[in-house]
Amino acid sequence: MRCTVTASGGGSASAVLTVSRHHTIVAAENALPGTPREEWDLADPELGGVPGLQGFADGFSADTGGPVRFKIAQNDTAAWSARVYRLGWYGGDGARELAALTPDAEQLAAARSQPAPRNADPGHAPASADCSNWAVTLAWDPPSWAPSGVYLLRLERADGGASHVPFVLREDTRTADLMVMPADSTWQAYNAFGGLGGALLAGNSLYLGTAINQYSVDCARYVHYDRPIVNRAAANTGQRYGAVQWSNFFTGEYPMVRFLERNGYDVKYYSCLDAAGDPEGDLLRTVSAAMFLGHNEYWSADMRSGWEAAKERGLNVFSCAGNEVFWRAVGDRRDAEGRPRRWECQKSTIDGRGSGRPEWTGTWRDPDGAGEGGDDPENRFTGTIFCVNGPDFRPVVVPVAGGYAATPLWRNTPVAGLGSGSWTSPGQILGFEWDTYGPDGVSTTGGRFLADPHPEAIYCSSATYQVSALVLTDAGDVYGSGRVTHRLVVQPSGSSGGITFGTGTVNWAFGVDAANTYQAGNDNTSTVLRQATVNLLADMGAQPATLMSGLVPATPVRWYPGP
């Protein structure tokens, strides 16, 4: 439509205004024109961005109605500006520009005079960067109509090159069908930011000290949210810290965001940091279902207690993750919203490291943590539990024998019509790390640290593999060879008829969208896996408004009787 605006002092101007209407906010937003990926994304060899221009969103997430504040630093005098993008589908472009920001002279001066990062972990060197001493150098006031989502601030040097600053925009009070949580606490665990320039990947993390090995005595025990996130740089040619390529948003998370937004789900987003400040799960009261994504490995006690409290109230949980809820972390230095900016993980399961701390910070399943927060295997919560280290890639298999193909997950797909044999997914859906379902699912001694499956668990697939050198043999420290069975698991959420679905793999999202950065080999998308995801979300109370071609609407199925 064309609108004319008349100024109070006289004069007028007209402009074309695009208005999008749809059944959900997300569907309306994604009907708007996108921005081509070559304009908003980064490219190798600078996936970590320009080493001399970096920043982070203060608090990582912000609720609508207030500004998002950014702390930006640079180590030269080059001119720069910034653009704000919301990630989604947008006709396949994957993002849409919402704002262009130009720093003033004072903001440019502040960016050029930021102090060196402090050490979040004074007991270890090199430094585990804490940039909370940086000054705010830029701010964005989201318009009132801006939907919740995963956003990027793209810092752009006038002479070429750019960096990404990820952040989440929340809508705490809006009722929606689905809440989605990325794996930002795990991004921080692997984040080796050490400073500007040549120090970009020289900072200490939970995996990097003087060597790339979480078993090294000089790895960090504390990591801080107040610092740039540069994990994608690990995939650049010649980088020595390459394992991190699996622990960033653009691998096992972004494809699911694209799928949900493409299909117009009524979705909103919050972060692990927000969950860590919400021990009662109050932020999950506004949705009927919640999904967490990717390599979601590091969970604080408050994160898990909040999700489990919500689950007990009947929240439907979609664990679109693998190696999930593995290390138990403890947060401190809480901000005004009660969120812990610094996270401690001593990894006490490794040779008793960090013993004597007030709270357990080893693996959740480790019995050595009994009475201090440990000895609580993850499959009690998600239905699946990490067993195969990565990278290891396998297909999901759905046999007819045993009734797996007849479960409601596979309705509206050819799997449901099989009379014999089995259906096999594309070859990388299990990986890069993946789970089993309980003690009987693994042949190694690591099985004794797993909880028995829920007595009402329903298994929707079953594939057994012999795996070399990557199978857990203890509570989270030692790996060997063994036989492991993966199963997709549905179990009850509380007693209200809700369900929890555990994919038990980082790469489930590969099956619904191909736009990830590090996929090795061919396209792993599958109409069967897309339809299965639509089916489960329907059973959880979330229906698509703009269902993509080739899929059919799913009539909800009640897996368990309610009260």
JOBEL-V84415 format. One record per residue. N is the residue number from 0. PHI is phi in degrees with one decimal (* if undefined). PSI is psi as a letter, one per 20 degrees, with the letter a starting at -180 (NA if undefined). Layout:
BEGIN
n/phi/psi
N/PHI/PSI
N/PHI/PSI
END
This chain:
BEGIN
n/phi/psi
0/*/q
1/-105.7/p
2/-115.8/q
3/-115.7/p
4/-113.3/p
5/-108.5/p
6/-77.2/q
7/-63.9/h
8/-90.1/j
9/105.6/q
10/88.1/q
11/-150.3/r
12/-147.8/q
13/-124.1/q
14/-153.2/q
15/-85.7/p
16/-115.8/p
17/-90.7/p
18/-116.4/p
19/-116.1/p
20/-124.5/p
21/-161.7/a
22/-73.0/h
23/-131.7/q
24/-58.6/g
25/-66.4/g
26/-63.7/g
27/-63.6/g
28/-62.1/g
29/-78.1/i
30/-79.5/i
31/-78.8/q
32/-62.7/p
33/-91.1/a
34/-113.9/p
35/-54.3/q
36/-59.9/h
37/-66.5/i
38/-90.9/h
39/-103.0/h
40/-91.1/r
41/-103.5/r
42/-131.6/q
43/-59.6/p
44/-99.8/k
45/-127.3/l
46/-65.6/h
47/-86.5/i
48/90.7/a
49/-71.9/p
50/-57.6/h
51/-95.9/j
52/-141.3/o
53/-139.5/r
54/-170.5/r
55/-151.2/q
56/-83.7/p
57/-66.6/o
58/95.3/i
59/64.2/g
60/-128.9/r
61/-147.1/q
62/-78.2/q
63/-61.4/q
64/101.1/i
65/-136.0/r
66/-75.4/q
67/-99.8/p
68/-104.0/p
69/-120.3/q
70/-112.2/o
71/-115.2/q
72/-133.7/q
73/-140.7/q
74/-114.2/k
75/-147.7/a
76/-110.6/j
77/-64.9/q
78/-72.8/q
79/-150.2/r
80/-141.5/a
81/-147.6/q
82/-131.4/q
83/-104.6/p
84/-124.8/q
85/-103.9/p
86/-86.2/q
87/-177.9/b
88/-98.5/f
89/50.5/l
90/67.0/j
91/99.0/i
92/-68.4/h
93/90.0/i
94/-165.3/r
95/-138.7/p
96/-75.0/p
97/-111.4/h
98/-160.8/q
99/-118.6/p
100/-119.1/p
101/-119.0/o
102/-68.0/q
103/-84.6/r
104/-60.8/h
105/-66.2/g
106/-67.7/h
107/-62.8/g
108/-64.1/h
109/-64.5/g
110/-63.1/h
111/-84.5/i
112/-125.3/k
113/-65.5/q
114/-71.5/r
115/-63.5/q
116/-59.1/q
117/-83.3/r
118/-102.5/o
119/-70.7/i
120/-131.7/m
121/-58.7/i
122/-80.3/i
123/-136.7/q
124/-128.6/q
125/-66.0/r
126/-68.6/q
127/-93.7/o
128/-60.5/p
129/-128.2/o
130/-103.6/k
131/-65.9/i
132/-81.5/i
133/-72.6/q
134/-86.5/q
135/-67.2/p
136/-119.6/i
137/-159.2/q
138/-145.7/q
139/-130.6/p
140/-96.1/o
141/-61.2/p
142/-62.5/q
143/-61.0/h
144/-90.4/i
145/-65.9/p
146/-76.1/q
147/-53.4/q
148/174.2/r
149/-91.5/p
150/-119.4/r
151/-129.0/p
152/-96.0/o
153/-100.6/o
154/-82.7/p
155/-125.8/o
156/-75.3/q
157/-64.2/h
158/-96.2/j
159/109.8/q
160/95.0/q
161/-152.5/r
162/-136.0/q
163/-104.6/q
164/-125.1/o
165/-77.8/q
166/-158.6/r
167/-117.6/p
168/-102.0/p
169/-99.5/r
170/-136.2/n
171/-61.4/h
172/-97.6/i
173/-73.1/p
174/-77.4/p
175/-142.2/r
176/-76.8/h
177/-140.1/p
178/-105.5/p
179/-120.5/p
180/-120.4/o
181/-70.5/a
182/-104.1/l
183/-63.3/h
184/-65.5/h
185/-75.2/h
186/-54.6/g
187/-69.8/h
188/-61.0/h
189/-95.2/i
190/-72.1/o
191/-102.7/k
192/-57.1/p
193/-124.4/i
194/144.8/a
195/-83.9/r
196/66.0/c
197/-66.8/i
198/-86.8/j
199/-50.7/g
200/-113.3/k
201/-105.2/j
202/-81.0/q
203/-78.4/q
204/-138.9/a
205/-70.9/i
206/-125.6/i
207/-140.0/o
208/-120.5/d
209/-85.5/i
210/-134.3/r
211/-90.9/n
212/-166.4/o
213/-65.4/i
214/-86.5/i
215/-66.4/q
216/-69.3/i
217/-100.2/j
218/-62.6/q
219/-64.5/q
220/-109.9/i
221/-131.8/p
222/-131.6/q
223/-122.1/q
224/-72.4/h
225/-87.2/m
226/-171.4/q
227/-61.5/q
228/-105.5/o
229/-123.7/k
230/-58.2/h
231/-63.7/h
232/-63.4/i
233/-63.0/h
234/-89.3/i
235/-65.5/q
236/-56.1/p
237/90.4/i
238/-75.6/q
239/-89.1/i
240/-105.2/l
241/-71.1/h
242/-61.3/h
243/-69.3/i
244/-57.4/h
245/-92.2/i
246/-121.6/l
247/-142.6/r
248/-58.9/h
249/-79.9/j
250/-95.7/f
251/-98.9/j
252/-119.5/g
253/-53.7/g
254/-59.0/h
255/-71.0/h
256/-59.2/g
257/-58.9/g
258/-64.0/g
259/-61.8/g
260/-75.2/h
261/-59.5/h
262/-94.1/j
263/68.7/k
264/-66.4/q
265/-80.3/n
266/-120.5/q
267/-135.2/r
268/-131.3/q
269/-147.7/r
270/-110.6/r
271/-58.1/h
272/-62.0/g
273/-66.1/g
274/-62.4/h
275/-71.3/i
276/-104.6/j
277/-134.9/m
278/-66.5/i
279/-96.7/i
280/70.3/k
281/-66.1/h
282/-68.3/i
283/-92.2/i
284/-71.4/i
285/-91.2/j
286/-132.7/q
287/-94.1/i
288/-145.1/q
289/-141.2/q
290/-128.9/p
291/-116.2/q
292/-118.7/q
293/70.2/b
294/-89.7/m
295/-95.8/m
296/-88.2/h
297/-108.2/o
298/-127.6/p
299/-80.1/r
300/-61.1/h
301/-69.3/h
302/-59.1/g
303/-66.8/g
304/-64.8/h
305/-65.9/g
306/-65.7/h
307/-70.9/h
308/-64.6/g
309/-65.7/h
310/-62.5/g
311/-63.7/h
312/-76.9/i
313/112.3/j
314/-59.7/p
315/-79.7/p
316/-119.3/p
317/-114.2/o
318/-86.6/n
319/-91.8/m
320/-156.7/r
321/-136.0/r
322/51.7/k
323/-81.7/q
324/53.2/l
325/-90.6/g
326/-93.6/p
327/-92.5/p
328/-112.1/q
329/-128.6/p
330/-106.4/q
331/-146.4/a
332/52.4/l
333/-73.4/q
334/-90.0/a
335/-64.7/i
336/-93.5/j
337/79.8/j
338/-97.4/p
339/-77.5/o
340/-80.4/h
341/-107.7/p
342/-119.2/p
343/-105.8/p
344/-144.7/n
345/-71.1/i
346/55.3/l
347/-63.7/i
348/-64.2/h
349/-83.3/o
350/54.1/k
351/65.7/k
352/-62.1/p
353/70.8/k
354/-65.5/q
355/90.8/j
356/-73.2/q
357/-61.2/h
358/-128.6/q
359/-69.1/p
360/-132.4/l
361/-110.6/b
362/-75.7/q
363/-60.9/h
364/-85.7/i
365/-69.1/p
366/-66.6/i
367/-64.3/i
368/-93.6/j
369/-56.8/p
370/84.5/i
371/-122.9/j
372/114.7/i
373/-90.8/a
374/58.0/l
375/-138.7/m
376/-54.9/q
377/-65.4/h
378/-68.6/i
379/-64.6/h
380/-92.4/g
381/-98.8/i
382/92.4/i
383/-127.1/r
384/-151.0/p
385/-55.8/p
386/-144.8/h
387/-111.7/o
388/-72.2/r
389/-122.3/r
390/-85.0/p
391/-142.0/p
392/-120.3/p
393/-147.5/r
394/-87.4/q
395/-78.8/p
396/-124.7/p
397/-120.4/n
398/-77.7/q
399/-72.1/g
400/-60.1/p
401/94.0/i
402/83.3/j
403/-63.3/g
404/-69.9/i
405/-91.3/i
406/-70.6/q
407/-61.8/i
408/-54.4/h
409/-97.4/j
410/-60.9/q
411/67.0/j
412/-129.6/r
413/-61.1/h
414/-60.2/h
415/-65.4/h
416/-96.2/j
417/-65.4/p
418/-98.4/i
419/-161.0/r
420/73.6/b
421/-159.6/r
422/-106.0/p
423/-121.1/p
424/-77.3/r
425/-53.8/q
426/-77.0/i
427/-115.7/j
428/-69.1/h
429/-86.3/p
430/140.4/r
431/-67.2/h
432/-125.9/q
433/-148.1/r
434/-115.6/r
435/-116.2/a
436/-113.2/i
437/164.6/a
438/-55.4/h
439/-72.0/i
440/-86.0/j
441/-142.5/q
442/-89.1/i
443/-86.4/r
444/-67.8/i
445/-62.3/h
446/-63.0/h
447/-72.7/i
448/-98.7/j
449/-100.9/q
450/-80.3/q
451/-61.6/q
452/-60.5/q
453/-58.2/p
454/-61.3/i
455/-107.7/j
456/-61.2/q
457/-115.8/p
458/-100.0/p
459/-109.3/j
460/-161.9/r
461/-163.5/p
462/-142.0/p
463/-110.9/p
464/-130.7/q
465/-89.2/p
466/-120.2/p
467/-98.6/p
468/69.4/i
469/-119.5/j
470/-97.8/p
471/-59.1/p
472/-116.0/i
473/-141.1/b
474/-83.7/j
475/142.6/j
476/-126.1/h
477/-117.0/p
478/-123.7/q
479/-149.6/b
480/-106.0/q
481/-178.6/r
482/-102.8/p
483/-132.4/p
484/-110.0/p
485/-99.5/p
486/-140.2/p
487/-75.2/p
488/-123.9/p
489/-114.0/p
490/-141.6/r
491/-67.6/q
492/-104.6/o
493/60.7/b
494/-121.5/j
495/-100.3/j
496/96.4/i
497/-72.2/r
498/-133.1/q
499/-119.6/p
500/-113.8/p
501/-108.4/o
502/-76.0/h
503/65.8/k
504/-155.7/q
505/-66.0/h
506/-97.7/j
507/-54.3/h
508/-62.9/h
509/-59.9/h
510/-77.1/i
511/-110.4/i
512/-160.1/q
513/-96.8/j
514/-87.6/l
515/-106.0/r
516/-84.7/h
517/-114.0/j
518/-60.7/p
519/-93.8/p
520/90.9/b
521/-86.3/r
522/-57.5/p
523/-106.9/j
524/-68.1/q
525/-148.7/p
526/-59.9/h
527/-63.0/g
528/-71.0/h
529/-62.0/g
530/-65.9/h
531/-61.5/h
532/-65.9/g
533/-60.9/g
534/-60.0/g
535/-64.1/g
536/-64.2/h
537/-61.5/g
538/-65.6/h
539/-94.5/j
540/93.9/j
541/-119.0/p
542/-117.0/q
543/-77.6/q
544/-95.2/h
545/-135.2/m
546/-60.1/p
547/-70.7/q
548/-59.8/q
549/95.5/i
550/-112.5/r
551/-124.5/q
552/-60.2/q
553/-107.4/p
554/-74.7/p
555/-58.0/q
556/-116.4/p
557/-95.6/o
558/-74.5/h
559/-135.4/q
560/-68.4/q
561/-88.8/a
562/-70.1/NA
END
